[in-house]
Amino acid sequence: MAGTLYLIATPIGNLEDITHRAVRLLGQVDVIACEDTRHTKKLLNHYGINTRTISYHEHNERERSRELIERLKSGADVAVVSDAGTPGISDPGFRLARIAIDCDVQVVPVPGASALISALVASGLPTDEFFFGGFLPARSGARRARLAELRSLPATLIFYEGPHRIAATLKDALEILGERQAVVARELTKMHEEIARGSLSELTSRFSSPESARGEMVLIIDRTVMPNENAGNQSDASVSALVKEFEANGLDHRAALKKAARELGLSRDEAYRRLVSERRDS
């Protein structure tokens, strides 16, 4: 009989955040496939677990998956863990699970900690519908394009982000999505845990310095654009002038027009009609 593939969630910081079942299975399986064996050893040593470990990460995932499948076919039980949280969520695990399913190997999830869920439930933002986007692209242009794709999604948006990009990501989110309530949750379950809540503009200012942006982060953004208090005073403002200003700041024409519409409290179609009219008159 083939063995069983266990996808086991591990703590995201505090070593106490692991289930009794996970500890038992980590001690019973034949081998543990780890994103970083040195990191996982700290957890195993804490619980007195001596199971053999092998590396399984994004750089050797394809080759190692074949090796692990052969072990499973021969009857060995294999556990997969990531450095923190649930394997397969922005971490290795999906490829092996997919191949195991195709080979009729039993795949068993062992639930536990997840940074995105922990951050969401503590955020105070709507939890009934949410979209997890993993890590946004590193390059600003691709990141802004991705945010534009998600702008109209009627769900709370969740992303993972690193400290070196959080300031730029918040700035892009503000410009592309408009002013919204948001949360930056960092160092979850650790000694310096912080859950910062506020508008995107407030968080952009708060995390503008490297000293304030430390640790791995979860960024959560509300689905609802906040009312623009100045919209009424700007109803007669020039759409063309705003579009020109936003394009000068790096937005493409389409994004600039959408932002101008939000600033003026107009629909996109109305903003486009005014833009055409203003340019024709000029």
JOBELNOR-V196460 format. One record per helix or strand. SS is the DSSP state (a for helix, b for strand). FROM is the first residue (numbers start at 1). TO is the last residue. If there is no record, write none. Layout:
SS_FROM_TO / SS_FROM_TO
//
This chain:
b_4_8 / b_10_10 / a_20_28 / b_31_34 / a_37_46 / b_53_55 / a_61_73 / b_78_81 / b_85_85 / a_94_102 / b_106_110 / a_115_123 / b_130_135 / a_140_150 / b_156_161 / a_166_177 / b_181_186 / b_194_199 / a_200_206 / b_217_221 / a_232_234 / a_239_248 / a_253_264 / a_268_281
//
